[in-house]
């Protein structure tokens, strides 16, 4: 399936998904602060290969309120971590690119 986008639409679609997914997965309404990264990920499936775009955003809870935080059944846990803790073995599944982005944010 091929989809074409009008100018500007490519930006709206991921941002709409960001707000929807944050609410569905964490029960938090968020405020977008900044786009941090966009990268293409190549995957191979039975019928061939495809590419996905992975967007990384810096957000904060609307009104800085985390009291409604509740992760949905798609996730088993969450953690608040420091930059140093990102190197811990238990966070090895976090992509290196994302770790670098987070460490850069922590250093500011």
C-alpha positions in Angstrom: 0.0 0.0 0.0 1.4 3.4 -0.9 0.3 6.6 0.7 1.1 10.2 -0.4 1.1 13.1 1.9 0.4 16.8 1.3 2.9 19.3 2.6 2.4 19.6 6.3 0.4 16.5 6.7 3.4 14.3 7.3 4.1 16.4 10.5 0.5 16.3 11.8 0.0 12.6 11.5 2.9 11.6 13.9 2.0 14.3 16.3 -1.6 13.3 16.4 -0.5 9.7 17.1 1.9 10.9 19.8 -0.9 12.5 21.8 -3.3 9.5 21.2 -0.7 6.9 22.1 0.5 8.8 25.2 -3.1 9.0 26.5 -3.8 5.4 25.6 -0.6 3.9 27.1 0.0 6.2 30.1 -3.3 7.9 30.8 -1.5 11.2 30.5 -2.3 14.2 28.4 0.9 15.6 27.1 2.4 18.8 25.8 4.9 18.5 22.9 8.1 20.4 23.7 10.4 19.4 20.8 11.1 16.8 18.1 14.4 15.2 19.0 15.0 12.6 16.3 13.6 10.8 13.2 15.1 7.7 11.9 14.2 5.0 9.4 14.1 1.4 10.6 14.3 -1.4 8.1 12.4 -4.6 8.9 12.1 -7.9 7.1 8.9 -9.8 6.9 7.8 -12.9 5.0 6.8 -10.9 1.9 9.9 -8.8 1.8 11.2 -5.7 3.6 9.6 -2.5 4.7 10.7 0.7 6.5 9.2 2.5 9.4 9.9 6.0 10.6 10.7 6.2 14.3 10.0 9.6 15.8 11.4 10.7 19.2 9.8 13.6 21.0 10.4 15.5 24.2 7.1 15.9 26.0 5.9 16.7 29.4 2.6 16.0 31.1 0.0 18.7 30.7 0.1 21.0 33.7 3.1 18.9 34.9 0.6 16.5 36.5 1.6 12.9 36.6 -1.0 11.8 39.2 -3.2 10.1 36.5 -0.2 8.0 35.3 -1.2 4.4 34.7 0.4 2.2 32.1 -1.9 0.0 30.0 -1.7 -3.7 29.4 0.8 -3.3 26.5 3.5 -2.6 29.1 4.7 -4.4 32.2 6.7 -1.7 33.9 8.1 1.8 33.8 10.9 3.6 35.6 12.3 7.0 36.2 16.1 6.8 35.6 19.2 9.0 35.7 21.7 9.2 32.8 24.1 6.9 34.7 21.4 4.3 35.2 20.8 4.1 31.4 24.1 2.1 31.3 22.7 -0.5 33.7 22.3 -4.0 32.2 18.5 -4.0 32.9 18.1 -1.2 30.3 20.1 -2.9 27.6 17.0 -3.2 25.4 16.8 0.6 25.0 18.3 1.5 21.5 21.7 3.1 21.7 20.5 6.0 19.7 17.7 6.7 22.2 20.2 6.4 25.1 22.5 9.0 23.5 19.5 11.4 23.0 18.5 10.9 26.7 22.0 11.4 28.0 22.3 14.6 25.9 19.1 15.9 27.5 20.3 15.0 31.0 23.5 16.9 30.4 21.7 20.2 29.7 
